[in-house]
């Protein structure tokens, strides 16, 4: 069941910026905020992102990348 969220005491300059951004997409401010809230809710938190990044392991060094490319390309012409 959908929920209603109300935000109070938004500065006029903030609301104007939201109105302009919403208009750029052809949306009302509530629809723009609804979409932004959905996008925000689906993104991982910083903690989740860091955990996921740590599990990937380290990236190859520049020397390892060059060696791999040399292996793929074969010997250099003289």
C-alpha positions in Angstrom: 0.0 0.0 0.0 1.5 3.4 -1.0 2.6 5.7 1.8 2.5 9.5 1.9 5.6 11.5 3.0 5.4 15.2 3.8 8.4 17.4 4.0 8.1 20.7 5.9 10.1 23.9 6.0 11.9 23.6 2.7 13.6 26.9 1.7 12.2 28.7 -1.2 15.5 28.4 -3.1 15.5 24.6 -2.6 11.9 24.3 -3.8 12.6 26.5 -6.8 15.6 24.3 -7.7 13.4 21.2 -7.4 10.6 22.8 -9.5 13.2 23.7 -12.3 14.6 20.1 -12.3 11.1 18.6 -12.4 10.2 20.9 -15.3 13.3 19.8 -17.2 11.8 16.2 -17.1 8.2 17.4 -17.7 7.2 16.3 -14.2 5.5 17.9 -11.3 7.6 18.4 -8.1 5.8 15.5 -6.3 6.4 13.1 -9.2 10.0 14.2 -9.5 10.5 13.6 -5.8 8.7 10.3 -6.0 11.1 9.1 -8.7 14.2 10.5 -6.9 13.1 8.7 -3.6 12.7 5.4 -5.5 16.2 5.9 -7.1 17.7 6.7 -3.7 16.1 3.7 -2.0 17.5 1.3 -4.6 21.1 2.5 -4.3 23.3 0.7 -1.9 24.4 2.6 1.2 28.0 3.7 1.5 28.6 0.8 3.9 27.0 -1.8 1.5 29.0 -0.4 -1.4 32.3 -0.6 0.5 31.6 -4.2 1.6 30.9 -5.2 -2.0 34.0 -3.4 -3.2 36.2 -5.1 -0.7 34.9 -8.5 -1.7 36.0 -7.9 -5.3 39.7 -8.0 -4.5 42.3 -5.7 -5.9 42.6 -4.5 -9.4 45.6 -5.6 -11.4 48.7 -3.4 -11.3 49.8 -1.4 -14.4 52.6 -3.9 -14.9 50.2 -6.8 -14.8 47.9 -5.1 -17.3 50.8 -4.3 -19.7 52.1 -7.9 -19.4 48.6 -9.3 -20.2 48.3 -7.0 -23.3 51.8 -8.0 -24.5 50.8 -11.6 -24.2 47.6 -11.0 -26.2 49.4 -8.9 -28.9 52.4 -11.2 -29.3 56.0 -10.1 -29.9 56.6 -6.5 -30.9 57.8 -5.9 -34.4 61.4 -4.7 -34.8 
